[in-house]
Amino acid sequence: MFGKTLYACTAKAPGGKSPFRKLFEADIRQRFGTDTAGKQGADCMIGRLRTSISEPDLINAQMDGEGTPGYDHLVGTRWAAAAHACNKILGYDKSIRAPHAEPRPPIH
């Protein structure tokens, strides 16, 4: 419910992009690093996750916070599916695994 309410405001955000999505994608880029393979991996993951996690669902998961069941179920499940697809695209030898969440306080 909360995600749907905030989602209605995202069109008014700078650049029309949700701050929740910006933070989520910045975290992915940071985890992958800045070398060429890291940038390609991050771009692939972000592209896959943009289509598999709706904005309201992402907002709700982030409001719950990393390490909570809601966040881990939504993001962990989608992350695993995206990682599997990106491993094949990039030809990685090792599988990309969902990050182990460090408990953070909720955003709210």
DSSP file (Angstrom, degrees, kcal/mol; ACC not computed):
  #  RESIDUE AA STRUCTURE BP1 BP2  ACC     N-H-->O    O-->H-N    N-H-->O    O-->H-N    TCO  KAPPA ALPHA  PHI   PSI    X-CA   Y-CA   Z-CA
    1    1 A M     >        0   0    0      0, 0.0     4,-1.7     0, 0.0     5,-0.1   0.000 360.0 360.0 360.0 -48.6    0.0    0.0    0.0
    2    2 A F  H  >  +     0   0    0      1,-0.2     4,-2.4     2,-0.2     5,-0.2   0.889 360.0  54.9 -60.6 -40.3    2.7    2.5    1.0
    3    3 A G  H  > S+     0   0    0      1,-0.2     4,-2.4     2,-0.2    -1,-0.2   0.887 106.1  51.1 -61.6 -40.3    4.6    1.7   -2.2
    4    4 A K  H  > S+     0   0    0      2,-0.2     4,-1.2     1,-0.2    -1,-0.2   0.880 109.8  50.8 -65.4 -37.1    1.6    2.5   -4.4
    5    5 A T  H  < S+     0   0    0     -4,-1.7     4,-0.4     1,-0.2     3,-0.4   0.945 114.9  41.1 -66.4 -48.3    1.2    5.8   -2.6
    6    6 A L  H >X S+     0   0    0     -4,-2.4     3,-1.5     1,-0.2     4,-0.6   0.840 106.5  64.4 -69.5 -32.2    4.8    6.9   -3.0
    7    7 A Y  H >< S+     0   0    0     -4,-2.4     3,-1.1     1,-0.3     4,-0.5   0.855  92.8  62.7 -59.7 -34.4    4.9    5.6   -6.6
    8    8 A A  T 3< S+     0   0    0     -4,-1.2    -1,-0.3    -3,-0.4     3,-0.3   0.755 104.8  48.6 -61.7 -23.3    2.3    8.2   -7.6
    9    9 A C  T X4 S+     0   0    0     -3,-1.5     3,-1.7    -4,-0.4     4,-0.3   0.578  86.0  87.4 -92.4 -11.4    4.9   10.9   -6.6
   10   10 A T  G X< S+     0   0    0     -3,-1.1     3,-1.4    -4,-0.6    -1,-0.2   0.778  77.2  65.6 -65.7 -26.5    7.9    9.4   -8.5
   11   11 A A  G 3  S+     0   0    0     -4,-0.5    -1,-0.3    -3,-0.3    -2,-0.1   0.772 101.7  51.7 -64.3 -23.2    7.0   11.2  -11.8
   12   12 A K  G <  S+     0   0    0     -3,-1.7    -1,-0.3    -4,-0.1    -2,-0.2   0.483  87.7 107.9 -90.4  -3.9    7.7   14.5   -9.9
   13   13 A A  S X  S-     0   0    0     -3,-1.4     3,-3.1    -4,-0.3     5,-0.1  -0.354  91.6 -77.6 -69.9 154.2   11.1   13.3   -8.7
   14   14 A P  G >  S+     0   0    0      0, 0.0     3,-1.1     0, 0.0    -1,-0.2  -0.317 122.7   5.9 -54.0 126.6   14.2   14.8  -10.4
   15   15 A G  G 3  S-     0   0    0      1,-0.2     3,-0.1    -3,-0.1    -2,-0.1   0.500 119.0 -88.5  75.6   3.4   14.6   13.2  -13.8
   16   16 A G  G <  S+     0   0    0     -3,-3.1     2,-0.5     1,-0.2    -1,-0.2   0.664  95.9 124.6  69.7  15.6   11.3   11.4  -13.3
   17   17 A K    <   -     0   0    0     -3,-1.1    -1,-0.2    -6,-0.1     5,-0.0  -0.927  67.0-111.2-114.9 132.1   13.2    8.5  -11.6
   18   18 A S     >  -     0   0    0     -2,-0.5     4,-2.2     1,-0.1     5,-0.1  -0.260  13.4-137.7 -57.7 136.2   12.3    7.3   -8.1
   19   19 A P  H  > S+     0   0    0      0, 0.0     4,-2.2     0, 0.0     5,-0.2   0.802 106.9  58.7 -64.4 -26.6   14.9    8.0   -5.4
   20   20 A F  H  > S+     0   0    0      2,-0.2     4,-2.1     1,-0.2     5,-0.1   0.924 107.6  44.5 -66.6 -43.5   14.2    4.4   -4.2
   21   21 A R  H  > S+     0   0    0      2,-0.2     4,-2.8     1,-0.2     5,-0.2   0.896 111.3  54.4 -66.7 -40.8   15.2    3.0   -7.6
   22   22 A K  H  X S+     0   0    0     -4,-2.2     4,-2.4     1,-0.2    -2,-0.2   0.929 111.0  44.7 -59.9 -46.1   18.3    5.3   -7.8
   23   23 A L  H  X S+     0   0    0     -4,-2.2     4,-2.1     2,-0.2    -1,-0.2   0.912 113.2  51.0 -64.5 -42.3   19.6    4.1   -4.4
   24   24 A F  H  X S+     0   0    0     -4,-2.1     4,-1.6     1,-0.2    -2,-0.2   0.926 114.2  43.2 -60.7 -46.4   18.9    0.4   -5.3
   25   25 A E  H  X S+     0   0    0     -4,-2.8     4,-2.4     2,-0.2    -1,-0.2   0.855 110.6  55.2 -71.5 -34.9   20.7    0.7   -8.6
   26   26 A A  H  X S+     0   0    0     -4,-2.4     4,-2.2    -5,-0.2    -1,-0.2   0.892 106.9  52.0 -63.4 -38.2   23.6    2.7   -7.1
   27   27 A D  H  X S+     0   0    0     -4,-2.1     4,-2.0     2,-0.2    -1,-0.2   0.895 108.9  50.1 -64.3 -40.1   24.1   -0.1   -4.6
   28   28 A I  H  X S+     0   0    0     -4,-1.6     4,-1.6     2,-0.2    -2,-0.2   0.940 110.5  49.3 -63.2 -46.9   24.2   -2.7   -7.4
   29   29 A R  H  X S+     0   0    0     -4,-2.4     4,-1.5     1,-0.2    -2,-0.2   0.896 110.5  51.1 -60.1 -40.1   26.8   -0.7   -9.3
   30   30 A Q  H  < S+     0   0    0     -4,-2.2    -1,-0.2     1,-0.2    -2,-0.2   0.890 108.1  52.1 -64.3 -39.3   28.9   -0.4   -6.1
   31   31 A R  H  < S+     0   0    0     -4,-2.0    -1,-0.2     1,-0.2    -2,-0.2   0.825 111.6  46.7 -66.9 -31.6   28.8   -4.1   -5.5
   32   32 A F  H  < S-     0   0    0     -4,-1.6     3,-0.2     1,-0.2    -1,-0.2   0.739 103.3-138.8 -85.9 -23.5   30.0   -4.9   -9.0
   33   33 A G     <  -     0   0    0     -4,-1.5    -1,-0.2    -5,-0.2     9,-0.2  -0.300  22.4 -79.3  91.2-179.0   32.9   -2.4   -9.2
   34   34 A T  S    S+     0   0    0      4,-0.1    -1,-0.1    -4,-0.1    -4,-0.0   0.435  86.2 106.8-108.7  -1.6   34.2   -0.1  -11.9
   35   35 A D  S  > S-     0   0    0     -3,-0.2     4,-2.6     1,-0.1     5,-0.2  -0.252  86.8 -97.6 -71.7 171.3   36.1   -2.4  -14.2
   36   36 A T  H  > S+     0   0    0      1,-0.2     4,-2.4     2,-0.2     5,-0.2   0.908 124.4  46.9 -58.4 -47.3   34.7   -3.4  -17.6
   37   37 A A  H  > S+     0   0    0      1,-0.2     4,-2.6     2,-0.2    -1,-0.2   0.887 112.4  51.7 -63.4 -38.0   33.3   -6.7  -16.5
   38   38 A G  H  > S+     0   0    0      2,-0.2     4,-2.6     1,-0.2    -2,-0.2   0.909 110.1  47.7 -64.6 -42.6   31.8   -5.1  -13.4
   39   39 A K  H  X S+     0   0    0     -4,-2.6     4,-2.7     2,-0.2    -2,-0.2   0.911 113.5  47.9 -65.2 -42.3   30.1   -2.4  -15.4
   40   40 A Q  H  X S+     0   0    0     -4,-2.4     4,-2.3    -5,-0.2    -2,-0.2   0.913 112.9  48.9 -64.5 -42.0   28.7   -5.0  -17.8
   41   41 A G  H  X S+     0   0    0     -4,-2.6     4,-2.6    -5,-0.2    -2,-0.2   0.924 112.8  47.0 -62.9 -44.7   27.5   -7.1  -14.9
   42   42 A A  H  X S+     0   0    0     -4,-2.6     4,-3.0     2,-0.2     5,-0.3   0.920 111.7  50.7 -63.9 -44.3   25.8   -4.2  -13.2
   43   43 A D  H  X S+     0   0    0     -4,-2.7     4,-2.3     1,-0.2    -1,-0.2   0.910 112.6  47.1 -60.2 -41.8   24.1   -3.0  -16.4
   44   44 A C  H  X S+     0   0    0     -4,-2.3     4,-2.4     2,-0.2    -2,-0.2   0.946 114.3  46.0 -64.8 -48.7   22.8   -6.5  -17.0
   45   45 A M  H  X S+     0   0    0     -4,-2.6     4,-2.9     1,-0.2     5,-0.2   0.928 113.4  48.9 -61.5 -45.8   21.5   -6.9  -13.5
   46   46 A I  H  X S+     0   0    0     -4,-3.0     4,-2.3     1,-0.2    -1,-0.2   0.918 110.8  50.9 -62.2 -43.5   19.9   -3.5  -13.4
   47   47 A G  H  X S+     0   0    0     -4,-2.3     4,-1.0    -5,-0.3    -1,-0.2   0.917 113.8  44.5 -59.1 -43.9   18.2   -4.1  -16.7
   48   48 A R  H  X S+     0   0    0     -4,-2.4     4,-1.0     1,-0.2     3,-0.3   0.904 114.8  47.9 -67.7 -41.2   16.8   -7.4  -15.5
   49   49 A L  H  X S+     0   0    0     -4,-2.9     4,-2.0     1,-0.2    -2,-0.2   0.797 102.9  62.3 -74.2 -27.1   15.7   -6.0  -12.2
   50   50 A R  H  < S+     0   0    0     -4,-2.3    -1,-0.2    -5,-0.2    -2,-0.2   0.865 111.2  39.7 -63.0 -34.0   14.0   -3.0  -13.7
   51   51 A T  H  < S+     0   0    0     -4,-1.0    -1,-0.2    -3,-0.3    -2,-0.2   0.657 120.0  43.8 -90.1 -15.2   11.7   -5.3  -15.5
   52   52 A S  H  < S+     0   0    0     -4,-1.0     2,-0.6     1,-0.2    -2,-0.2   0.638 106.9  56.9-106.8 -15.0   11.1   -7.8  -12.7
   53   53 A I  S  < S-     0   0    0     -4,-2.0    -1,-0.2    -5,-0.1    22,-0.0  -0.951  77.6-143.2-119.3 113.7   10.7   -5.6   -9.6
   54   54 A S     >  -     0   0    0     -2,-0.6     4,-2.5     1,-0.1     5,-0.2  -0.303  23.1-113.9 -69.5 157.7    7.9   -3.0   -9.9
   55   55 A E  H  > S+     0   0    0      1,-0.2     4,-2.7     2,-0.2     5,-0.2   0.931 115.7  49.3 -60.6 -47.9    8.4    0.4   -8.3
   56   56 A P  H  > S+     0   0    0      0, 0.0     4,-2.4     0, 0.0    -1,-0.2   0.909 113.0  48.1 -59.4 -39.6    5.7   -0.1   -5.7
   57   57 A D  H  > S+     0   0    0      2,-0.2     4,-2.4     1,-0.2    -2,-0.2   0.896 111.8  49.5 -66.5 -39.2    7.2   -3.5   -4.7
   58   58 A L  H  X S+     0   0    0     -4,-2.5     4,-2.6     2,-0.2     5,-0.2   0.918 111.1  49.6 -64.8 -43.5   10.7   -2.0   -4.5
   59   59 A I  H  X S+     0   0    0     -4,-2.7     4,-2.4     1,-0.2    -2,-0.2   0.938 111.8  48.2 -60.9 -47.1    9.5    0.9   -2.4
   60   60 A N  H  X S+     0   0    0     -4,-2.4     4,-1.8    -5,-0.2    -1,-0.2   0.919 112.4  48.9 -60.3 -43.8    7.7   -1.5    0.0
   61   61 A A  H  X S+     0   0    0     -4,-2.4     4,-1.9     1,-0.2    10,-0.2   0.909 112.9  47.1 -64.2 -41.7   10.8   -3.8    0.3
   62   62 A Q  H  < S+     0   0    0     -4,-2.6    45,-0.9     1,-0.2    -1,-0.2   0.850 108.7  54.5 -70.6 -32.4   13.1   -0.9    0.9
   63   63 A M  H  < S+     0   0    0     -4,-2.4    45,-0.5    -5,-0.2    -1,-0.2   0.867 108.3  50.0 -66.8 -34.2   10.8    0.5    3.5
   64   64 A D  H  < S-     0   0    0     -4,-1.8    -2,-0.2    -5,-0.2    -1,-0.2   0.894 113.5-134.6 -67.6 -39.2   10.9   -2.8    5.3
   65   65 A G    ><  -     0   0    0     -4,-1.9     3,-1.6    -5,-0.1     6,-0.4   0.066  24.8 -57.9  99.9 150.8   14.7   -2.7    5.1
   66   66 A E  T 3  S+     0   0    0      1,-0.2    38,-0.8    39,-0.2     4,-0.0  -0.317 120.8  32.4 -61.0 143.7   17.4   -5.2    4.2
   67   67 A G  T 3  S+     0   0    0      1,-0.4    -1,-0.2    36,-0.1    -2,-0.1   0.325  90.6 117.3  90.8  -7.6   17.4   -8.4    6.2
   68   68 A T  S <> S-     0   0    0     -3,-1.6     4,-2.9    -7,-0.2    -1,-0.4  -0.602  76.9-115.0 -88.3 155.6   13.6   -8.4    6.6
   69   69 A P  H  > S+     0   0    0      0, 0.0     4,-2.5     0, 0.0     5,-0.2   0.894 114.6  51.2 -57.1 -41.3   11.6  -11.3    5.2
   70   70 A G  H  > S+     0   0    0      2,-0.2     4,-2.1     1,-0.2     5,-0.3   0.926 114.2  42.7 -63.3 -44.7    9.8   -9.0    2.7
   71   71 A Y  H  >>S+     0   0    0     -6,-0.4     4,-2.5   -10,-0.2     5,-0.7   0.951 115.9  48.0 -66.0 -49.8   13.0   -7.5    1.4
   72   72 A D  H  X5S+     0   0    0     -4,-2.9     4,-1.2    -7,-0.2     5,-0.5   0.881 113.2  48.0 -62.2 -38.7   14.8  -10.8    1.2
   73   73 A H  H  X5S+     0   0    0     -4,-2.5     4,-1.6    -5,-0.3     5,-0.3   0.963 118.6  38.0 -66.6 -51.1   12.0  -12.6   -0.5
   74   74 A L  H  X5S+     0   0    0     -4,-2.1     4,-2.0    -5,-0.2     5,-0.2   0.979 127.4  31.6 -66.1 -57.5   11.4   -9.9   -3.2
   75   75 A V  H  X5S+     0   0    0     -4,-2.5     4,-3.1    -5,-0.3     5,-0.2   0.909 119.4  51.9 -72.5 -42.1   14.9   -8.8   -3.9
   76   76 A G  H  X<S+     0   0    0     -4,-1.2     4,-2.2    -5,-0.7    -1,-0.2   0.911 112.2  46.0 -61.2 -43.3   16.6  -12.2   -3.3
   77   77 A T  H  X S+     0   0    0     -4,-1.6     4,-1.8    -5,-0.5    -1,-0.2   0.941 117.9  42.0 -64.7 -48.3   14.3  -14.1   -5.6
   78   78 A R  H  X S+     0   0    0     -4,-2.0     4,-2.6    -5,-0.3     5,-0.2   0.884 113.0  54.4 -67.4 -38.6   14.5  -11.5   -8.4
   79   79 A W  H  X S+     0   0    0     -4,-3.1     4,-3.1     1,-0.2     5,-0.2   0.922 107.3  50.5 -61.2 -45.1   18.3  -11.1   -7.9
   80   80 A A  H  X S+     0   0    0     -4,-2.2     4,-2.1    -5,-0.2    -1,-0.2   0.912 112.1  46.7 -61.3 -43.3   18.8  -14.8   -8.3
   81   81 A A  H  X S+     0   0    0     -4,-1.8     4,-1.9     2,-0.2    -1,-0.2   0.920 115.3  45.7 -65.8 -43.3   16.8  -15.0  -11.5
   82   82 A A  H  X S+     0   0    0     -4,-2.6     4,-2.7     1,-0.2     5,-0.2   0.912 111.7  52.1 -65.9 -42.2   18.6  -11.9  -12.9
   83   83 A A  H  X S+     0   0    0     -4,-3.1     4,-2.7    -5,-0.2    13,-0.3   0.905 107.1  52.9 -61.7 -41.4   22.0  -13.2  -11.9
   84   84 A H  H  X S+     0   0    0     -4,-2.1     4,-1.4    -5,-0.2    -1,-0.2   0.932 112.6  44.4 -60.0 -45.4   21.3  -16.6  -13.6
   85   85 A A  H  X S+     0   0    0     -4,-1.9     4,-1.9     1,-0.2    -2,-0.2   0.899 114.8  48.7 -66.3 -40.5   20.5  -14.8  -16.9
   86   86 A C  H  X S+     0   0    0     -4,-2.7     4,-2.8     1,-0.2     6,-0.3   0.833 103.5  60.2 -72.4 -32.1   23.4  -12.4  -16.6
   87   87 A N  H  X>S+     0   0    0     -4,-2.7     4,-1.4    -5,-0.2     5,-1.3   0.929 108.9  44.8 -57.7 -43.9   25.9  -15.2  -15.9
   88   88 A K  H  <5S+     0   0    0     -4,-1.4    -2,-0.2     2,-0.2    -1,-0.2   0.913 113.9  48.5 -67.6 -43.3   25.0  -16.7  -19.2
   89   89 A I  H  <5S+     0   0    0     -4,-1.9    -2,-0.2     1,-0.2    -1,-0.2   0.913 120.5  36.2 -62.9 -43.9   25.1  -13.4  -21.1
   90   90 A L  H  <5S-     0   0    0     -4,-2.8    -1,-0.2    -5,-0.1    -2,-0.2   0.591 102.5-128.3 -89.4 -11.4   28.5  -12.5  -19.7
   91   91 A G  T  <5 +     0   0    0     -4,-1.4    -3,-0.2    -5,-0.3    -4,-0.1   0.830  40.2 178.3  69.2  31.3   30.0  -15.9  -19.6
   92   92 A Y      < -     0   0    0     -5,-1.3    -1,-0.2    -6,-0.3     4,-0.1  -0.400  27.7-149.4 -66.8 142.9   31.0  -15.7  -16.0
   93   93 A D  S    S+     0   0    0     -2,-0.1     2,-0.3     2,-0.1    -1,-0.1   0.866  83.8  52.1 -77.5 -38.8   32.6  -18.8  -14.6
   94   94 A K  S    S-     0   0    0      1,-0.0     2,-0.2    -7,-0.0    -2,-0.1  -0.740  93.3-112.1-100.4 147.5   31.3  -18.2  -11.1
   95   95 A S        -     0   0    0     -2,-0.3     2,-0.5     1,-0.1   -11,-0.1  -0.523  25.5-121.6 -77.7 143.1   27.7  -17.6  -10.3
   96   96 A I        -     0   0    0    -13,-0.3     2,-0.3    -2,-0.2    -9,-0.1  -0.713  33.8-155.6 -80.3 129.3   26.7  -14.1   -9.1
   97   97 A R        -     0   0    0     -2,-0.5     3,-0.1   -14,-0.1   -17,-0.0  -0.791  23.1 -97.0-109.8 152.1   25.0  -14.5   -5.8
   98   98 A A        -     0   0    0     -2,-0.3   -22,-0.1     1,-0.1    -1,-0.1  -0.366  53.3 -99.6 -60.1 141.4   22.5  -12.3   -4.1
   99   99 A P        -     0   0    0      0, 0.0     2,-0.8     0, 0.0    -1,-0.1  -0.326  29.2-117.1 -65.1 145.5   24.2  -10.0   -1.7
  100  100 A H        -     0   0    0     -3,-0.1     2,-0.1     1,-0.0    -3,-0.0  -0.762  39.3-124.8 -81.7 116.4   24.2  -11.0    2.0
  101  101 A A        -     0   0    0     -2,-0.8    -1,-0.0     1,-0.1   -29,-0.0  -0.382  12.2-145.3 -68.6 133.4   22.3   -8.2    3.5
  102  102 A E        -     0   0    0     -2,-0.1   -36,-0.1     1,-0.0    -1,-0.1  -0.875  38.8-102.5 -91.1 126.9   23.9   -6.3    6.3
  103  103 A P        +     0   0    0      0, 0.0   -36,-0.1     0, 0.0   -38,-0.0  -0.257  48.3 178.9 -55.6 128.5   21.1   -5.3    8.6
  104  104 A R        -     0   0    0    -38,-0.8     3,-0.1     0, 0.0    -3,-0.0  -0.922  34.9-100.7-124.6 152.5   20.2   -1.6    8.1
  105  105 A P        -     0   0    0      0, 0.0   -39,-0.2     0, 0.0   -40,-0.1  -0.449  51.9 -93.0 -68.7 150.1   17.5    0.4    9.9
  106  106 A P        -     0   0    0      0, 0.0   -43,-0.2     0, 0.0   -42,-0.1  -0.199  30.2-119.0 -59.1 156.6   14.4    0.9    7.8
  107  107 A I              0   0    0    -45,-0.9   -44,-0.1     1,-0.2   -43,-0.1   0.851 360.0 360.0 -66.5 -35.0   14.2    4.0    5.7
  108  108 A H              0   0    0    -45,-0.5    -1,-0.2     0, 0.0   -45,-0.1   0.498 360.0 360.0 -76.9 360.0   11.1    5.3    7.5
